Amino acid sequence: MDSAFGDQTFWSYLFVAVTFAMYIGIAVWARAGSTDDFYVAGHDVHPVVNGMATAADWMSAASFLSMAGLIAFLGYGGSVYLMGWTGGYVLLALLLAPFLREFGKFTVPDFVGDRYYSTFARIVAVVCALFVSFTYIAGQMKGVGVAFSGFLGVPFEWGIGIGMVIVFFYAVLGGMKGVTYTQVAQYCVLIFAYTVPAIFISLIITDNPVPQLGFISNAAGEDISMLDKLNGVVRDLGFLEYTSTSKSMFDIFCITAALMFGTAGLPHVIIRFFTVPSAKAARVSAGWALLFIALLYTTAPAVGAFARLNFIDTVNEATYVSGDDYASAAQAIEAEGGMPIPQWFKSWEQTGLLSFEDKNGDGKMQVRGPQAPDGLENEVIANRDIFVLANPEIAQLPGWVIGLVVAGGLAAALSTAAGLLMVISSAISHDLCRRTLFKNMSDTTELRVARASAAGAVLAAGLLGLFASQLGFVAQVVAFAFGLAAASLFPIILLGIFWKRMNKEGAISSMLVGLISTFAYIYYFKFGGGVPADYWLGVSPEGIGFVFMWVSMAVGIIVALMTPTPPQDIQDLVDDIRVPGTRRAHGVADAGMGPVSVSREM
């Protein structure tokens, strides 16, 4: 057992060292030399390359680490993340991305400031973008901590600190240009790392090498489907059936919709469509991104189901081994005909993300649900975010597969963290400083401020990652960011593109109502003592962004109708960005590059 563990450690260190050397080498090669490179990679990224980078940016720690873990334990109820994020990207790609690219600005606040001809609207959009990005990055840094703590066998807090150093290096140095090409490499690593163990485990459990088909196939050597077998196992232990959910259908609908519409308002995803040469290229890159994303998202349900089944098989009723001499103790237990605690459990126990409490004093680990027929209490507490990383170890796959998954988990967490840092740094340096406070700032000074902002954001993100452990699992923390984006940014982006009558007063009102109401609801039910019985309309904090999205949109429309119409040149601008490639006399600098800045300010 010790040799197997050593082999796993060797492969983990090898894959992580090789991939990180590649990421840092790419960051040095593609380092930003101008603000154009730092913010939008020079507008010359190929659509296929951008599609791959977008997929890596999109498939964060929430997708790679947490989504399958949530599906594993929530079953059908966890599918809201899969449906919401997938549908949201389709919405973004078809409804918003090409038009925002035609506008040609660096950031979402840049679009808001010029479309709504208002400095104050720009500042409010900066605040919304920072709220969304910092909430999102809190979840990513928690994922970084989980991945590094599992890889190095160190406490969770140390894992976050190590991840901060790595992100600082290549995000601050390379800017969007460096991040883009690093994310291409990270996508290749993470998708390979996700699918290879899924194929192995699907073969073991169902004899089918295709996880998507194995998920609905019969269990190996049995005349029963894998899902029916899993339903029976969890039901017998007192859990809700895997294919059932305790959530109301309305709450499921709201969570799915909040994730969907929140996707279309996420600044770090939208900014990726500014890196391609034209609106047409934005559409093409969106199509490629959907293909690359689908490779992981169609595999996640199978990974979750396999993880739940393997976890119960290897942990339930296993005899706990205390002390450091695992090998000798495990052999003694096996000699007596017992099943010792698996080595992977002892390894993850060191991180603080997996624990056992012997409540009945029998020395065995009982995995039980709230309706356990034998009346025993659950004694094993497992953080859902560890299961994708631990899955190959649970299934006793070769050491190189385990090492590959570790490298993939780190790639997923770091890729999105870097993209979010770009949003934060550009919001501060470009939108707040150059476009608002210091309008005569030079490109060189702006680039320095952007790098300093990214450095400060890395530190803040690490602290938020520690704080995020109190909020829930990675995917749940990220869901709060989607709700904030859905309620604050999506309405004014949508109306800004498709309704000429929307003005600055309506936009400002809409953003403030959406941001404040959603944040207050989340804060109250997570920290203010609110209980699920008090949910408004029965909607959980993860889904409330969808409800407040309609409230903020209604407020924006009503206020816009009660205040002056936008200037004619702004109305012409709205017509312009909906017709990609056109030139108009009112300020389009070049086809595909969007209009020049509107000078009218509030």
C-alpha positions in Angstrom: 0.0 0.0 0.0 2.9 2.4 0.8 4.5 1.8 -2.6 1.2 2.5 -4.3 0.9 5.7 -2.4 4.5 6.7 -3.2 3.8 6.0 -6.9 0.7 8.3 -6.7 2.8 11.0 -5.1 5.5 10.8 -7.7 3.1 11.1 -10.6 1.2 14.0 -8.9 4.4 16.0 -8.4 5.6 15.2 -11.9 2.3 16.3 -13.7 1.9 19.4 -11.5 5.5 20.4 -12.0 5.4 19.9 -15.8 2.1 21.7 -16.3 3.0 24.6 -14.0 6.3 25.1 -15.8 4.3 25.2 -19.0 1.9 27.8 -17.7 4.6 30.1 -16.4 6.6 29.6 -19.6 3.6 30.6 -21.7 3.0 33.7 -19.4 6.6 34.8 -20.0 6.3 34.2 -23.8 3.0 36.0 -24.1 3.6 38.8 -21.6 1.6 42.0 -22.2 3.5 44.9 -23.7 0.6 47.3 -24.0 -2.8 48.0 -22.4 -4.4 46.4 -25.5 -2.4 43.2 -24.8 -3.2 43.3 -21.1 -6.9 43.9 -21.4 -8.0 42.1 -24.6 -4.9 40.3 -25.9 -4.6 42.7 -28.8 -8.0 41.8 -30.4 -6.3 39.1 -32.6 -7.0 35.8 -30.9 -8.1 33.1 -33.3 -11.8 31.9 -32.7 -10.8 28.3 -32.0 -8.1 29.4 -29.6 -10.5 31.8 -27.9 -13.1 29.1 -27.8 -10.7 26.8 -25.9 -9.6 29.6 -23.6 -13.3 30.6 -22.9 -14.1 27.0 -22.0 -11.2 26.9 -19.5 -12.3 30.3 -18.2 -15.8 29.1 -17.9 -15.1 25.6 -16.5 -13.8 26.8 -13.2 -13.3 24.9 -9.9 -17.0 24.9 -9.6 -17.4 22.9 -12.8 -14.3 20.6 -12.4 -14.2 20.1 -8.7 -17.6 20.9 -7.2 -20.3 20.2 -9.7 -19.8 16.4 -9.9 -19.4 16.3 -6.1 -22.7 18.2 -5.6 -24.5 15.9 -8.1 -23.0 12.9 -6.3 -24.7 13.9 -3.0 -27.7 15.9 -4.2 -28.5 13.6 -7.1 -31.3 15.1 -9.2 -31.2 18.3 -7.2 -27.6 18.9 -8.2 -28.6 18.9 -11.9 -29.6 22.6 -11.6 -25.9 23.5 -11.9 -25.5 21.5 -15.0 -28.6 22.8 -16.7 -28.2 26.4 -15.6 -24.5 26.8 -16.6 -25.0 25.0 -19.9 -28.1 26.9 -20.9 -26.6 30.2 -19.7 -23.7 29.9 -22.0 -26.0 29.3 -25.0 -27.9 32.4 -24.0 -24.8 34.5 -23.8 -23.4 33.2 -27.1 -26.5 33.8 -29.1 -28.1 36.8 -27.4 -25.3 39.1 -26.1 -21.7 38.3 -27.1 -21.7 39.3 -30.8 -23.4 42.6 -30.0 -21.0 43.4 -27.1 -18.1 42.6 -29.4 -19.4 44.9 -32.0 -19.5 47.7 -29.5 -15.8 47.1 -29.1 -15.1 48.1 -25.5 -12.7 46.5 -23.1 -15.1 45.8 -20.2 -18.7 45.7 -19.2 -18.5 49.0 -17.2 -17.0 50.5 -20.4 -20.1 49.4 -22.3 -22.4 50.7 -19.6 -20.6 54.1 -19.3 -20.8 54.8 -23.1 -24.2 53.2 -23.8 -25.8 55.1 -20.9 -23.7 58.3 -21.4 -22.9 58.6 -17.7 -19.9 58.5 -15.4 -22.1 57.6 -12.5 -23.5 54.6 -14.4 -20.0 53.5 -15.2 -19.1 53.7 -11.5 -22.1 51.7 -10.4 -21.3 49.1 -13.1 -17.7 48.9 -11.7 -19.2 48.2 -8.2 -21.5 45.5 -9.6 -18.6 43.9 -11.5 -16.4 43.9 -8.4 -19.1 42.4 -6.3 -19.7 39.6 -8.8 -16.1 39.0 -9.5 -15.0 38.9 -5.8 -17.8 36.6 -4.9 -16.9 34.4 -7.8 -13.2 34.4 -7.1 -13.9 33.5 -3.4 -15.2 30.2 -4.7 -12.3 29.7 -7.1 -9.7 30.3 -4.4 -11.5 27.8 -2.2 -11.1 25.4 -5.0 -7.5 26.2 -5.3 -7.1 25.5 -1.5 -8.9 22.2 -1.9 -6.7 21.1 -4.8 -3.4 22.2 -3.3 -4.2 20.8 0.1 -5.1 17.4 -1.4 -2.0 17.4 -3.6 0.5 18.4 -1.0 -1.3 16.9 2.1 -1.2 20.3 3.8 -4.0 22.2 5.6 -6.6 23.9 3.5 -5.3 27.4 4.4 -1.8 26.6 3.2 -3.2 25.4 -0.1 -4.8 28.8 -0.7 -1.5 30.6 0.1 0.4 28.5 -2.4 -2.2 29.0 -5.1 -2.1 32.8 -4.5 1.7 32.8 -5.3 1.1 30.9 -8.6 -1.8 33.0 -9.8 0.1 36.2 -8.9 2.9 35.3 -11.2 1.3 34.5 -14.5 -1.8 36.7 -14.2 0.0 39.9 -13.1 2.8 39.4 -15.6 1.0 38.2 -18.7 -2.4 40.1 -18.5 -5.2 38.9 -20.8 -2.7 37.9 -23.5 -0.8 35.6 -21.1 -4.0 34.4 -19.5 -5.5 33.5 -22.9 -2.7 31.2 -24.0 -2.2 29.8 -20.5 -5.9 28.9 -20.5 -5.6 27.0 -23.8 -3.0 24.8 -22.1 -5.1 24.5 -19.0 -8.1 23.4 -21.0 -6.2 20.6 -22.6 -4.9 19.5 -19.2 -8.3 19.7 -17.4 -10.4 18.0 -20.1 -7.9 15.1 -20.4 -7.7 14.9 -16.6 -11.5 14.8 -16.3 -12.3 12.3 -19.0 -9.6 9.7 -18.6 -10.5 8.6 -15.0 -14.2 8.8 -16.0 -13.5 6.2 -18.8 -11.6 3.9 -16.4 -14.3 4.1 -13.7 -17.1 3.6 -16.2 -15.4 0.4 -17.4 -15.0 -0.9 -13.8 -18.6 -0.2 -12.8 -20.6 -0.7 -16.0 -18.2 -2.4 -18.5 -18.9 0.6 -20.8 -16.0 2.8 -21.8 -18.2 5.8 -22.6 -19.1 7.5 -19.3 -22.2 9.2 -20.8 -23.5 5.8 -21.8 -22.2 3.9 -18.7 -24.3 6.3 -16.6 -27.5 4.8 -18.0 -26.2 1.2 -18.5 -26.5 -1.8 -16.3 -24.0 -2.3 -13.5 -21.2 -4.7 -14.5 -22.2 -8.4 -14.2 -25.7 -7.4 -12.9 -29.1 -7.3 -14.4 -29.9 -3.9 -12.9 -29.2 -0.4 -14.1 -26.4 1.5 -12.4 -28.8 4.2 -11.3 -31.3 1.7 -9.9 -28.5 0.1 -8.0 -27.3 3.5 -6.6 -30.9 4.3 -5.7 -31.2 1.1 -3.7 -27.9 1.6 -1.9 -28.6 5.2 -0.8 -32.2 4.4 0.2 -31.1 1.5 2.3 -28.7 3.8 4.2 -31.5 6.3 4.9 -30.8 8.9 2.2 -33.2 10.3 -0.3 -33.1 8.4 -3.6 -30.5 9.6 -6.0 -33.0 10.4 -8.7 -35.2 12.4 -6.3 -34.8 15.8 -4.7 -36.0 17.6 -1.6 -36.2 21.0 -3.3 -39.5 22.4 -4.7 -39.7 22.5 -8.5 -40.1 26.3 -8.3 -36.8 26.7 -6.4 -35.1 24.3 -8.9 -36.4 26.5 -11.7 -35.3 29.7 -10.1 -31.8 28.4 -9.3 -31.4 27.1 -12.9 -32.6 30.4 -14.3 -30.4 32.5 -12.0 -27.4 30.5 -13.2 -28.5 30.9 -16.8 -29.1 34.6 -16.8 -26.2 35.2 -14.5 -23.9 33.6 -17.1 -25.0 36.3 -19.6 -24.0 39.0 -17.1 -20.6 37.6 -16.0 -17.9 40.1 -16.8 -15.0 37.6 -16.9 -16.8 35.6 -19.6 -18.1 38.6 -21.6 -14.6 40.1 -21.8 -13.3 37.0 -23.6 -15.4 38.0 -26.7 -13.4 41.3 -26.9 -10.2 39.3 -27.6 -11.3 38.2 -31.2 -11.0 40.4 -34.3 -14.7 40.9 -35.1 -18.3 40.1 -34.1 -18.4 37.2 -36.6 -15.3 35.8 -34.9 -17.1 36.2 -31.6 -20.0 34.0 -32.8 -17.6 31.4 -34.2 -15.5 31.3 -31.0 -18.8 30.9 -29.0 -19.7 27.8 -31.0 -16.2 26.3 -30.4 -16.5 27.1 -26.7 -19.8 25.3 -26.5 -18.3 22.2 -28.0 -15.3 22.2 -25.7 -17.6 22.8 -22.6 -19.9 20.0 -23.6 -17.1 17.5 -23.4 -16.9 18.0 -19.6 -20.5 18.8 -18.8 -21.9 15.6 -20.4 -19.4 13.6 -18.4 -20.1 15.3 -15.0 -23.4 13.4 -14.1 -21.6 10.0 -14.7 -18.6 11.1 -12.6 -21.0 12.2 -9.7 -22.9 8.9 -9.7 -19.8 6.7 -9.9 -18.2 8.7 -7.0 -21.2 8.3 -4.7 -21.3 4.5 -5.3 -17.6 4.0 -4.9 -17.4 6.2 -1.8 -20.1 4.2 0.0 -18.6 0.8 -1.1 -15.1 1.7 0.3 -16.0 3.7 3.4 -19.2 2.3 4.9 -18.5 -0.2 7.7 -14.8 0.0 7.2 -12.7 -0.2 10.4 -11.0 3.0 11.3 -7.2 3.0 11.6 -5.6 5.5 14.0 -2.0 6.4 14.4 0.7 6.7 11.8 1.5 3.1 11.0 -1.3 2.5 8.6 0.2 -0.5 6.7 0.6 -2.7 9.8 -2.7 -1.8 11.3 -4.5 -2.4 8.0 -2.9 -5.8 7.5 -4.0 -6.8 11.0 -7.6 -5.9 10.3 -7.5 -7.8 7.0 -6.0 -10.8 8.7 -9.1 -10.9 11.0 -11.4 -10.7 8.0 -12.3 -7.0 8.4 -12.2 -4.1 5.9 -9.7 -1.4 7.0 -10.2 2.3 6.3 -8.8 3.0 2.8 -5.4 4.8 2.4 -7.0 7.6 0.4 -9.3 8.4 3.4 -6.2 8.8 5.7 -4.6 11.1 3.1 -7.6 13.4 2.7 -8.2 13.4 6.5 -5.0 15.4 6.9 -6.5 18.3 4.9 -9.4 18.7 7.3 -11.9 18.2 4.4 -12.8 14.7 5.5 -13.4 13.5 9.0 -14.7 10.6 11.1 -16.4 10.7 14.5 -17.0 7.3 16.2 -20.3 8.1 17.8 -21.3 4.5 18.8 -17.8 3.4 19.8 -17.6 0.4 17.5 -14.5 1.5 15.7 -16.3 1.3 12.3 -17.3 4.1 10.0 -21.1 4.3 9.4 -22.3 6.3 6.4 -25.9 7.0 7.2 -28.7 9.3 6.1 -31.4 11.0 8.2 -33.8 8.1 7.7 -31.4 5.3 8.5 -33.5 2.1 9.2 -31.0 0.8 11.8 -31.2 4.1 13.7 -27.4 4.8 13.6 -26.1 8.3 13.1 -23.8 9.4 10.3 -20.2 9.3 11.4 -18.4 10.4 8.2 -18.3 14.1 7.1 -17.0 14.7 3.6 -16.6 18.0 1.8 -18.3 17.6 -1.5 -15.5 19.5 -3.3 -13.0 16.7 -2.8 -14.8 14.0 -4.8 -13.5 14.6 -8.3 -9.9 14.7 -7.0 -10.4 11.7 -4.7 -12.5 9.6 -7.2 -9.5 7.9 -8.9 -8.0 7.1 -5.5 -11.3 5.6 -4.3 -11.5 3.5 -7.5 -7.8 2.4 -7.0 -6.7 3.6 -10.4 -3.0 3.8 -11.4 -0.9 6.5 -9.8 -0.4 8.4 -13.1 -4.2 8.8 -13.4 -4.4 10.2 -9.9 -1.6 12.6 -10.6 -3.3 13.7 -13.8 -6.5 14.6 -12.0 -4.6 16.7 -9.5 -3.0 18.7 -12.3 -6.4 19.1 -13.9 -8.1 20.3 -10.7 -5.4 22.9 -10.3 -5.7 24.0 -13.9 -9.5 24.4 -13.6 -9.3 26.5 -10.4 -6.4 28.7 -11.5 -7.7 29.3 -15.1 -10.9 31.0 -13.9 -9.2 32.8 -11.0 -6.8 34.4 -13.5 -9.7 35.5 -15.8 -11.5 37.1 -12.8 -8.4 38.9 -11.8 -8.3 40.5 -15.2 -11.8 41.7 -14.7 -11.0 43.2 -11.3 -7.8 44.8 -12.5 -9.4 46.3 -15.6 -12.4 47.6 -13.6 -10.1 49.4 -11.3 -7.3 50.6 -13.7 -9.4 51.3 -16.9 -12.9 52.0 -15.8 -12.4 53.7 -12.5 -9.0 55.3 -12.9 -8.5 56.2 -16.6 -12.1 56.6 -17.7 -13.3 58.3 -14.5 -10.8 59.7 -12.1 -7.6 60.3 -14.1 -8.6 60.8 -17.7 -5.2 62.0 -18.8 -3.4 58.8 -17.6 -0.9 57.4 -20.1 -1.0 53.8 -21.4 2.2 53.0 -19.4 0.8 54.3 -16.2 -2.5 52.5 -16.8 -0.6 49.2 -17.3 1.3 49.7 -14.0 -2.0 50.4 -12.2 -3.6 47.3 -13.8 -0.8 45.1 -12.6 -0.8 46.6 -9.1 -4.6 46.1 -9.1 -4.2 42.5 -10.1 -1.6 42.0 -7.3 -3.9 43.5 -4.7 -6.8 41.4 -6.0 -4.8 38.2 -5.6 -4.3 39.0 -1.9 -8.0 39.9 -1.4 -9.0 36.7 -3.3 -7.0 34.5 -1.0 -8.6 36.0 2.1 -12.0 35.6 0.5 -11.2 32.0 -0.3 -10.7 31.4 3.4 -14.0 33.2 4.1 -15.8 31.1 1.4 -15.4 27.9 3.4 -18.1 29.3 5.7 -20.5 29.9 2.8 -20.7 26.4 1.4 -19.2 24.3 -1.3 -17.5 25.9 -4.3 -20.5 25.6 -6.7 -22.8 27.1 -4.1 -20.5 30.1 -3.5 -20.2 30.6 -7.3 -24.0 30.4 -7.6 -24.2 33.6 -5.4 -22.0 35.4 -8.0 -24.4 34.3 -10.8 -27.4 35.6 -8.9 -25.7 39.0 -8.4 -24.8 39.2 -12.1 -28.3 38.1 -13.1 -30.0 40.8 -11.0 -27.6 43.7 -11.5 -25.8 43.4 -14.9 -27.9 41.2 -17.2 -31.0 43.6 -17.3 -29.0 46.7 -18.3 -26.9 44.8 -20.9 -30.0 43.2 -22.5 -32.0 46.5 -22.5 -28.9 48.4 -23.6 -28.7 46.3 -26.7 -32.3 45.8 -27.6 -34.3 48.8 -26.3 -33.3 52.3 -27.5 -35.5 54.0 -24.9 -33.5 52.7 -22.0 -31.6 55.6 -20.5 -29.1 56.4 -17.8 -31.6 56.9 -15.0 -33.2 53.5 -15.7 -29.9 51.7 -15.9 -28.6 53.2 -12.6 -31.8 52.4 -10.8 -31.9 48.9 -12.2 -28.3 48.0 -11.2 -28.7 49.4 -7.7 -32.0 47.6 -7.0 -30.7 44.3 -8.4 -27.4 44.4 -6.5 -28.6 45.6 -3.2 -31.7 43.4 -3.0 -29.9 40.2 -4.0 -26.9 40.8 -1.8 -29.1 41.6 1.2 -31.1 38.4 0.7 -28.0 36.2 0.4 -26.4 37.9 3.4 -29.5 37.6 5.6 -30.0 33.8 5.0 -26.3 33.0 5.2 -25.2 35.2 8.1 -28.2 37.1 9.4 -30.0 34.3 11.1 -32.6 33.6 8.3 -33.9 30.0 8.0 -35.2 28.2 5.0 -38.8 28.3 6.3 -38.6 32.1 5.8 -37.5 32.0 2.1 -39.4 34.5 0.0 -41.7 32.5 -2.3 -39.8 29.4 -1.2 -36.7 30.5 -3.2 -33.2 29.7 -1.8 -30.3 32.3 -1.9 -28.8 30.4 -4.8 -31.9 31.2 -6.9 -33.1 34.6 -5.7 -31.1 36.4 -8.3 -33.6 35.3 -10.9 -36.5 36.8 -8.9 -34.8 40.1 -8.3 -33.7 40.2 -12.0 -37.3 40.8 -12.9 -37.7 43.3 -10.2 -34.7 45.3 -11.2 -35.7 45.1 -14.9 -39.1 46.4 -14.1 -37.7 49.2 -12.0 -35.3 50.2 -14.8 -38.1 50.2 -17.5 -40.5 52.2 -15.3 -37.8 54.8 -14.4 -36.7 55.1 -18.0 -40.3 55.8 -19.1 -40.6 58.5 -16.5 -37.4 60.3 -17.4 -36.0 61.9 -20.6 -35.3 59.8 -23.7 -31.6 59.1 -24.5 -30.0 61.5 -27.0 -30.4 60.6 -30.7 -26.8 59.6 -31.2 -27.1 57.1 -28.4 -30.3 55.6 -30.1 -28.4 55.4 -33.4 -25.6 53.7 -31.5 -28.0 51.0 -30.3 -29.1 50.4 -33.9 -25.5 50.2 -35.0 -24.3 47.5 -32.6 -27.2 45.3 -33.6 -26.0 45.4 -37.3 -22.5 44.0 -37.1 -20.0 45.4 -39.5 -21.8 48.6 -40.4 -20.4 52.1 -40.5 -22.3 55.1 -39.4 -21.5 58.8 -39.3 -22.1 59.1 -35.6 -18.9 57.5 -34.3 -18.0 54.0 -35.5 -14.3 53.9 -35.8 -14.0 50.8 -37.8 -16.2 47.8 -38.7 -16.0 45.2 -36.0 -14.2 47.5 -33.6 -17.2 49.4 -32.4 -17.8 53.0 -31.7 -15.5 55.5 -30.3 -16.2 56.7 -26.7 -19.2 58.9 -26.2 -18.1 62.2 -24.6 -21.4 63.0 -22.9 -21.1 62.4 -19.2 -23.3 62.8 -16.2 
